[in-house]
Amino acid sequence: MRRSAPAMMGVVLLPMLARRTPARVLVAILIALFLAISFAGHGATLATPVQLGAQDEEATPFRRQLWLVPSPDPHLAARAVLFRPTGPGPFRLAVIAHASTQNPLRRAQMPQPDYAALSSWLVGRGFAVLVPERPGHGATGGSYLEDQGGCETADYARSGRATAEEIAAAVDFMRVQPFIKPDGVAIVGHSAGGWGALALADRKEVSAIIVFAAGRGGRADDAAGVVCAPDRLIAAATAFGHKARVPVTWLVAANDSYFAPVFSNQLADAFRSAGGKVDFKALASYGSEGHWLPESEGGVKLAASELERALKLPRAAAARKR
């Protein structure tokens, strides 16, 4: 099998480096080389002709289909999974923004997110659901545009706005599709994806934002309840609230070890104090780690009544579809 240029470089240089390089430097070089090899061939670069939109045939469940959508990087298309109800539409659009990590190896190995249970719930209520994989993650590859920086000097406002730009690029592309209603968009964000969603609360085409455990820097050093530079996170939440006009439903499980309900409520209060509209709800504990609640069927059932209210779904109609 023909090796990529980074792989060939590794074959030539690693024996030499191993003899002369301190261990900690060698580890850093190995990580960089791993990422170069991992991302080589990942994603779809727009430097070569790329057809945005559907990439394969519809499949089960819910007309599942792989799409390519634009990203803020003009040379990179983001991979996305689209689900749709039956019929031609037009449907309301819901975009699900996934969680993230500062760990580059975990990002490179991230599987294509689809939030199957949450997507199923939304399709059952008439939404077309797009789950884009943002740059710097998994098969989309490319640069990690939403990097927050080091723990003590984390720039959470910049990071959140970068995530928001990535979500917005997908939203803008989907709104012009013939089977999508251009208004009434719902954005559902999880963790870092929720943090980015907060920065979109000034968009007129967005009618609802739902965030599950929104934030960044949680579980610092893998310690439950520890957040990197929490004051910086609160200050950024205040900044996001200044121009916010879209109502936000902020949900967090009682046993979330990344952003506990008490701290999440402080973030929501900061967003509200600057003018944002927030309905904060602490949900019951879920499983062994409440942070992953929106990724499972049981977690979605636990949040269902809040989702119905946030999306302004008729309760009778919603009940019939359960």
One Martini backbone bead per residue (centre of mass of N, CA, C, O) as a GRO file, in nm:
protein
  322
    1MET     BB    1   0.096   0.035   0.022
    2ARG     BB    2   0.070   0.363  -0.013
    3ARG     BB    3   0.220   0.622   0.135
    4SER     BB    4   0.216   0.899   0.287
    5ALA     BB    5   0.411   1.164   0.349
    6PRO     BB    6   0.398   1.152   0.661
    7ALA     BB    7   0.463   0.851   0.683
    8MET     BB    8   0.738   0.857   0.543
    9MET     BB    9   0.867   1.055   0.740
   10GLY     BB   10   0.845   0.868   0.984
   11VAL     BB   11   1.022   0.635   0.882
   12VAL     BB   12   1.284   0.816   0.860
   13LEU     BB   13   1.289   0.990   1.148
   14LEU     BB   14   1.228   0.825   1.411
   15PRO     BB   15   1.497   0.679   1.462
   16MET     BB   16   1.662   0.942   1.491
   17LEU     BB   17   1.491   1.077   1.720
   18ALA     BB   18   1.513   0.851   1.936
   19ARG     BB   19   1.831   0.904   1.985
   20ARG     BB   20   1.810   1.254   2.035
   21THR     BB   21   1.532   1.278   2.196
   22PRO     BB   22   1.341   1.376   2.422
   23ALA     BB   23   1.061   1.235   2.536
   24ARG     BB   24   0.859   1.482   2.534
   25VAL     BB   25   0.924   1.561   2.240
   26LEU     BB   26   0.859   1.294   2.103
   27VAL     BB   27   0.560   1.290   2.178
   28ALA     BB   28   0.481   1.549   2.025
   29ILE     BB   29   0.567   1.444   1.747
   30LEU     BB   30   0.382   1.196   1.737
   31ILE     BB   31   0.117   1.349   1.754
   32ALA     BB   32   0.155   1.520   1.500
   33LEU     BB   33   0.187   1.279   1.308
   34PHE     BB   34  -0.085   1.146   1.365
   35LEU     BB   35  -0.258   1.385   1.265
   36ALA     BB   36  -0.153   1.398   0.978
   37ILE     BB   37  -0.246   1.110   0.906
   38SER     BB   38  -0.547   1.127   0.993
   39PHE     BB   39  -0.618   1.390   0.804
   40ALA     BB   40  -0.534   1.247   0.567
   41GLY     BB   41  -0.820   1.242   0.361
   42HIS     BB   42  -0.993   1.410   0.520
   43GLY     BB   43  -1.247   1.524   0.403
   44ALA     BB   44  -1.346   1.815   0.189
   45THR     BB   45  -1.195   1.991  -0.043
   46LEU     BB   46  -1.243   2.303  -0.228
   47ALA     BB   47  -0.998   2.291  -0.427
   48THR     BB   48  -1.167   2.071  -0.517
   49PRO     BB   49  -1.423   1.934  -0.658
   50VAL     BB   50  -1.737   1.987  -0.479
   51GLN     BB   51  -2.043   1.839  -0.388
   52LEU     BB   52  -2.283   1.966  -0.239
   53GLY     BB   53  -2.472   1.768  -0.035
   54ALA     BB   54  -2.565   1.487  -0.142
   55GLN     BB   55  -2.379   1.153  -0.127
   56ASP     BB   56  -2.634   0.963  -0.104
   57GLU     BB   57  -2.867   0.753  -0.029
   58GLU     BB   58  -3.138   0.685   0.117
   59ALA     BB   59  -3.212   0.566   0.452
   60THR     BB   60  -3.223   0.389   0.731
   61PRO     BB   61  -3.353   0.598   0.926
   62PHE     BB   62  -3.520   0.869   0.819
   63ARG     BB   63  -3.360   0.922   0.549
   64ARG     BB   64  -3.075   0.877   0.573
   65GLN     BB   65  -2.799   1.116   0.499
   66LEU     BB   66  -2.519   1.218   0.336
   67TRP     BB   67  -2.353   1.533   0.378
   68LEU     BB   68  -2.235   1.843   0.238
   69VAL     BB   69  -2.115   2.136   0.405
   70PRO     BB   70  -2.033   2.426   0.489
   71SER     BB   71  -1.758   2.624   0.607
   72PRO     BB   72  -1.547   2.870   0.721
   73ASP     BB   73  -1.366   2.700   0.551
   74PRO     BB   74  -1.316   2.741   0.211
   75HIS     BB   75  -1.155   2.437   0.193
   76LEU     BB   76  -1.406   2.308   0.369
   77ALA     BB   77  -1.613   2.037   0.418
   78ALA     BB   78  -1.886   1.923   0.599
   79ARG     BB   79  -2.003   1.666   0.759
   80ALA     BB   80  -2.341   1.516   0.738
   81VAL     BB   81  -2.655   1.437   0.889
   82LEU     BB   82  -2.972   1.348   0.743
   83PHE     BB   83  -3.313   1.393   0.843
   84ARG     BB   84  -3.655   1.281   0.742
   85PRO     BB   85  -3.953   1.300   0.662
   86THR     BB   86  -4.207   1.230   0.493
   87GLY     BB   87  -4.200   1.381   0.205
   88PRO     BB   88  -4.146   1.715   0.060
   89GLY     BB   89  -4.264   1.933   0.216
   90PRO     BB   90  -4.186   2.166   0.416
   91PHE     BB   91  -3.947   2.186   0.682
   92ARG     BB   92  -3.834   2.214   0.970
   93LEU     BB   93  -3.529   2.313   1.117
   94ALA     BB   94  -3.278   2.106   1.277
   95VAL     BB   95  -2.977   2.170   1.462
   96ILE     BB   96  -2.707   1.969   1.573
   97ALA     BB   97  -2.463   2.038   1.826
   98HIS     BB   98  -2.180   1.910   1.920
   99ALA     BB   99  -1.947   1.798   2.100
  100SER     BB  100  -1.619   1.839   2.260
  101THR     BB  101  -1.247   1.868   2.252
  102GLN     BB  102  -0.905   1.937   2.333
  103ASN     BB  103  -0.837   1.657   2.232
  104PRO     BB  104  -0.691   1.562   1.939
  105LEU     BB  105  -0.727   1.253   1.936
  106ARG     BB  106  -1.032   1.242   1.995
  107ARG     BB  107  -1.120   1.408   1.753
  108ALA     BB  108  -0.999   1.226   1.527
  109GLN     BB  109  -1.183   0.967   1.646
  110MET     BB  110  -1.451   1.075   1.586
  111PRO     BB  111  -1.755   0.997   1.523
  112GLN     BB  112  -2.025   1.036   1.356
  113PRO     BB  113  -2.267   1.237   1.436
  114ASP     BB  114  -2.646   1.180   1.520
  115TYR     BB  115  -2.840   1.165   1.748
  116ALA     BB  116  -3.066   0.942   1.713
  117ALA     BB  117  -3.287   0.996   1.930
  118LEU     BB  118  -3.324   1.301   1.881
  119SER     BB  119  -3.378   1.286   1.580
  120SER     BB  120  -3.627   1.106   1.598
  121TRP     BB  121  -3.798   1.298   1.768
  122LEU     BB  122  -3.798   1.534   1.561
  123VAL     BB  123  -3.910   1.388   1.312
  124GLY     BB  124  -4.181   1.306   1.463
  125ARG     BB  125  -4.230   1.649   1.461
  126GLY     BB  126  -4.140   1.758   1.149
  127PHE     BB  127  -3.830   1.749   1.124
  128ALA     BB  128  -3.539   1.846   0.989
  129VAL     BB  129  -3.216   1.686   1.047
  130LEU     BB  130  -2.898   1.828   1.131
  131VAL     BB  131  -2.556   1.676   1.168
  132PRO     BB  132  -2.273   1.837   1.201
  133GLU     BB  133  -1.924   1.814   1.140
  134ARG     BB  134  -1.680   1.983   1.256
  135PRO     BB  135  -1.400   2.121   1.236
  136GLY     BB  136  -1.152   1.900   1.376
  137HIS     BB  137  -1.335   1.639   1.318
  138GLY     BB  138  -1.282   1.355   1.218
  139ALA     BB  139  -1.368   1.327   0.882
  140THR     BB  140  -1.355   1.629   0.827
  141GLY     BB  141  -1.135   1.782   0.956
  142GLY     BB  142  -0.899   2.001   0.989
  143SER     BB  143  -0.923   2.276   1.162
  144TYR     BB  144  -0.948   2.399   1.497
  145LEU     BB  145  -1.146   2.679   1.532
  146GLU     BB  146  -1.250   2.641   1.861
  147ASP     BB  147  -1.016   2.707   2.024
  148GLN     BB  148  -0.960   2.813   2.369
  149GLY     BB  149  -0.706   2.726   2.500
  150GLY     BB  150  -0.583   2.769   2.784
  151CYS     BB  151  -0.704   2.749   3.091
  152GLU     BB  152  -0.628   3.036   3.224
  153THR     BB  153  -0.663   3.178   2.905
  154ALA     BB  154  -0.937   3.133   2.809
  155ASP     BB  155  -1.137   3.192   2.502
  156TYR     BB  156  -1.473   3.163   2.509
  157ALA     BB  157  -1.587   3.368   2.312
  158ARG     BB  158  -1.430   3.291   2.058
  159SER     BB  159  -1.506   2.994   2.057
  160GLY     BB  160  -1.817   3.029   2.039
  161ARG     BB  161  -1.815   3.193   1.771
  162ALA     BB  162  -1.686   2.974   1.600
  163THR     BB  163  -1.909   2.768   1.638
  164ALA     BB  164  -2.136   2.948   1.527
  165GLU     BB  165  -2.023   2.968   1.238
  166GLU     BB  166  -2.048   2.665   1.178
  167ILE     BB  167  -2.351   2.644   1.216
  168ALA     BB  168  -2.440   2.875   1.020
  169ALA     BB  169  -2.336   2.749   0.757
  170ALA     BB  170  -2.542   2.518   0.763
  171VAL     BB  171  -2.804   2.677   0.787
  172ASP     BB  172  -2.780   2.851   0.527
  173PHE     BB  173  -2.778   2.608   0.332
  174MET     BB  174  -3.054   2.472   0.418
  175ARG     BB  175  -3.263   2.715   0.378
  176VAL     BB  176  -3.242   2.674   0.041
  177GLN     BB  177  -3.389   2.427   0.048
  178PRO     BB  178  -3.691   2.304  -0.079
  179PHE     BB  179  -3.754   2.125   0.207
  180ILE     BB  180  -3.716   2.408   0.359
  181LYS     BB  181  -3.779   2.624   0.599
  182PRO     BB  182  -3.642   2.943   0.648
  183ASP     BB  183  -3.796   2.938   0.914
  184GLY     BB  184  -3.793   2.820   1.241
  185VAL     BB  185  -3.527   2.755   1.364
  186ALA     BB  186  -3.357   2.491   1.536
  187ILE     BB  187  -3.121   2.477   1.811
  188VAL     BB  188  -2.918   2.200   1.923
  189GLY     BB  189  -2.701   2.187   2.207
  190HIS     BB  190  -2.390   2.025   2.313
  191SER     BB  191  -2.208   2.180   2.511
  192ALA     BB  192  -2.010   2.323   2.294
  193GLY     BB  193  -2.255   2.346   2.105
  194GLY     BB  194  -2.423   2.516   2.306
  195TRP     BB  195  -2.227   2.749   2.331
  196GLY     BB  196  -2.252   2.833   2.032
  197ALA     BB  197  -2.562   2.875   2.026
  198LEU     BB  198  -2.568   3.134   2.206
  199ALA     BB  199  -2.430   3.310   1.963
  200LEU     BB  200  -2.733   3.279   1.794
  201ALA     BB  201  -2.956   3.471   1.954
  202ASP     BB  202  -2.966   3.699   1.691
  203ARG     BB  203  -3.125   3.526   1.489
  204LYS     BB  204  -3.413   3.559   1.295
  205GLU     BB  205  -3.446   3.246   1.190
  206VAL     BB  206  -3.445   3.184   1.491
  207SER     BB  207  -3.678   3.039   1.743
  208ALA     BB  208  -3.484   2.813   1.887
  209ILE     BB  209  -3.293   2.728   2.189
  210ILE     BB  210  -3.117   2.427   2.286
  211VAL     BB  211  -2.938   2.334   2.586
  212PHE     BB  212  -2.689   2.096   2.687
  213ALA     BB  213  -2.461   2.169   2.891
  214ALA     BB  214  -2.334   2.442   2.853
  215GLY     BB  215  -1.986   2.468   2.748
  216ARG     BB  216  -1.642   2.502   2.871
  217GLY     BB  217  -1.390   2.336   3.055
  218GLY     BB  218  -1.485   2.078   3.163
  219ARG     BB  219  -1.342   1.860   3.357
  220ALA     BB  220  -1.072   1.930   3.464
  221ASP     BB  221  -0.843   1.690   3.475
  222ASP     BB  222  -1.080   1.484   3.521
  223ALA     BB  223  -1.262   1.660   3.726
  224ALA     BB  224  -1.528   1.676   3.901
  225GLY     BB  225  -1.657   2.009   3.880
  226VAL     BB  226  -1.419   2.121   3.705
  227VAL     BB  227  -1.336   2.453   3.584
  228CYS     BB  228  -1.198   2.645   3.363
  229ALA     BB  229  -1.209   2.954   3.422
  230PRO     BB  230  -1.511   3.043   3.526
  231ASP     BB  231  -1.511   3.354   3.494
  232ARG     BB  232  -1.476   3.350   3.186
  233LEU     BB  233  -1.739   3.202   3.125
  234ILE     BB  234  -1.931   3.408   3.250
  235ALA     BB  235  -1.841   3.652   3.077
  236ALA     BB  236  -1.923   3.522   2.804
  237ALA     BB  237  -2.223   3.488   2.868
  238THR     BB  238  -2.273   3.789   2.889
  239ALA     BB  239  -2.190   3.861   2.599
  240PHE     BB  240  -2.411   3.685   2.458
  241GLY     BB  241  -2.666   3.844   2.590
  242HIS     BB  242  -2.676   4.134   2.461
  243LYS     BB  243  -2.814   4.034   2.155
  244ALA     BB  244  -3.035   3.864   2.253
  245ARG     BB  245  -3.370   3.714   2.126
  246VAL     BB  246  -3.367   3.417   2.165
  247PRO     BB  247  -3.501   3.164   2.316
  248VAL     BB  248  -3.372   2.977   2.600
  249THR     BB  249  -3.309   2.634   2.673
  250TRP     BB  250  -3.170   2.512   2.985
  251LEU     BB  251  -3.011   2.196   3.024
  252VAL     BB  252  -2.954   1.977   3.320
  253ALA     BB  253  -2.822   1.733   3.493
  254ALA     BB  254  -2.773   1.647   3.820
  255ASN     BB  255  -2.512   1.445   3.714
  256ASP     BB  256  -2.322   1.667   3.603
  257SER     BB  257  -1.955   1.681   3.583
  258TYR     BB  258  -1.905   1.942   3.405
  259PHE     BB  259  -2.202   2.105   3.454
  260ALA     BB  260  -2.343   2.187   3.708
  261PRO     BB  261  -2.635   2.324   3.802
  262VAL     BB  262  -2.521   2.562   3.964
  263PHE     BB  263  -2.328   2.664   3.740
  264SER     BB  264  -2.528   2.675   3.505
  265ASN     BB  265  -2.706   2.891   3.641
  266GLN     BB  266  -2.490   3.111   3.635
  267LEU     BB  267  -2.471   3.126   3.331
  268ALA     BB  268  -2.769   3.194   3.280
  269ASP     BB  269  -2.771   3.454   3.449
  270ALA     BB  270  -2.560   3.604   3.280
  271PHE     BB  271  -2.721   3.600   3.017
  272ARG     BB  272  -2.974   3.744   3.140
  273SER     BB  273  -2.840   4.011   3.254
  274ALA     BB  274  -2.783   4.106   2.935
  275GLY     BB  275  -3.089   4.007   2.792
  276GLY     BB  276  -3.148   3.722   2.797
  277LYS     BB  277  -3.355   3.436   2.724
  278VAL     BB  278  -3.420   3.214   3.007
  279ASP     BB  279  -3.483   2.859   3.065
  280PHE     BB  280  -3.412   2.688   3.352
  281LYS     BB  281  -3.329   2.325   3.384
  282ALA     BB  282  -3.324   2.067   3.618
  283LEU     BB  283  -3.269   1.748   3.586
  284ALA     BB  284  -3.256   1.447   3.636
  285SER     BB  285  -3.086   1.192   3.678
  286TYR     BB  286  -2.851   1.019   3.443
  287GLY     BB  287  -2.710   0.769   3.498
  288SER     BB  288  -2.357   0.802   3.543
  289GLU     BB  289  -2.373   1.055   3.317
  290GLY     BB  290  -2.547   1.347   3.244
  291HIS     BB  291  -2.392   1.471   2.993
  292TRP     BB  292  -2.520   1.227   2.790
  293LEU     BB  293  -2.830   1.250   2.763
  294PRO     BB  294  -2.881   1.337   2.442
  295GLU     BB  295  -2.762   1.036   2.337
  296SER     BB  296  -3.034   0.906   2.451
  297GLU     BB  297  -3.344   0.781   2.487
  298GLY     BB  298  -3.384   0.828   2.793
  299GLY     BB  299  -3.294   1.127   2.790
  300VAL     BB  300  -3.509   1.233   2.593
  301LYS     BB  301  -3.752   1.154   2.766
  302LEU     BB  302  -3.673   1.337   3.007
  303ALA     BB  303  -3.682   1.608   2.803
  304ALA     BB  304  -3.952   1.624   2.636
  305SER     BB  305  -4.126   1.848   2.772
  306GLU     BB  306  -3.913   2.074   2.719
  307LEU     BB  307  -3.904   2.048   2.415
  308GLU     BB  308  -4.198   2.107   2.354
  309ARG     BB  309  -4.202   2.389   2.476
  310ALA     BB  310  -3.962   2.520   2.316
  311LEU     BB  311  -4.109   2.435   2.024
  312LYS     BB  312  -4.418   2.471   2.036
  313LEU     BB  313  -4.578   2.209   2.084
  314PRO     BB  314  -4.849   2.037   2.068
  315ARG     BB  315  -4.941   1.828   2.310
  316ALA     BB  316  -5.138   1.640   2.167
  317ALA     BB  317  -4.962   1.575   1.923
  318ALA     BB  318  -4.718   1.470   2.078
  319ALA     BB  319  -4.865   1.237   2.223
  320ARG     BB  320  -4.950   1.075   1.961
  321LYS     BB  321  -4.624   1.026   1.879
  322ARG     BB  322  -4.533   0.822   2.118
   0.00000   0.00000   0.00000
